[in-house]
Amino acid sequence: MKFALLGYGFMGGAHLAAMRRIDGVTVKAVASRTRPSADGPARGNLDLESGPLPEDVAWLPDWREVLKDPEIDAVDVCLPTDLHREVVLAALTAGKHVFCEKPMALNTEDCEVILRAAETSSGTFMVGQVLRFMFPYQFAAEFLKEQGRETVLRCVFERKTGFPGWGGWLGKAERSGGAILDLLSHDLDQVLHIFGPPDSVRAVTLGPVDTMRATMRYEDDLEVEVAGGWFQSELPFSAGFEIETDAALLSFREGVLRRGDRIIEMPEQNPYLDEIAYFVDCCRKGIAPDRCLPAESAAAVRLSNLLRESRDENGRGIAWQM
């Protein structure tokens, strides 16, 4: 398969490095507004495998020109979120397979338009919800299946980092959707994936800069929390969770996964490689990406925006009403 990468910032660099390790995949072109520098793509808040643009990969300034190339089988969209709708629709119309970095789009309306286009397209469409391919979160899902939802006493997902100074567009809510959609939608997708849609939601701020503590409440009185966001610029990235049942405690803190007092050994993995390799396999087989369905990614966008609305209205409770 021949790929093109649209966007070569922080995440684009990690995706390119991953794609070049997949057997039978060739990255033919990268489209970005400016020619990548010798240092490589912009660096963000994670130490991801990346590097400068390889000499055998063509650079084009306009993603539209990439879509005209009949040799390109698939595109990987790593552009700012406010461009996702236009670019994904154009790529699907051009008959390409499309892998889109999360979130799918800025709002539910855009997601619904994309979903309709994907249903009639000849290509495979998937959104990169990378936590679904990370071992600690996969282990958590299996842990909850084993324990049973009815045994859960407490469940909290956390994710926080300093205000993003890279890329230029991330800090602009009209382009990225802000911290809830861009950052915390990772964990909100996990909540939906593991527990399903809530009955109602509410959120309050944790203080500067763009933060929240969210509560998803279910009909059986279960409450699941997601907390974090963008804080002062010097705060390092951290993410984890704690799930307590009436018989066990599972936690993931500072890169260590524990069940009670026992440390769970984690395999070495590159989840970006794993998610794109899975997408490639779906394309080759002509099957839907069941591990990461687009409709589920759209639901994460909807939940993110409901929670931002609640937070901005001082914690007003909002019904899910699917």
Helices and strands as residue ranges (DSSP letters): E 2-6, H 10-19, E 26-31, E 58-60, H 63-67, E 74-77, G 81-83, H 84-93, E 97-101, H 108-120, E 125-128, G 130-133, H 135-147, G 149-151, E 152-162, H 173-176, H 178-179, I 180-184, H 185-195, E 200-204, E 210-217, E 223-231, E 238-245, E 249-253, E 256-259, E 262-263, H 271-285, G 290-292, H 294-312, E 318-319
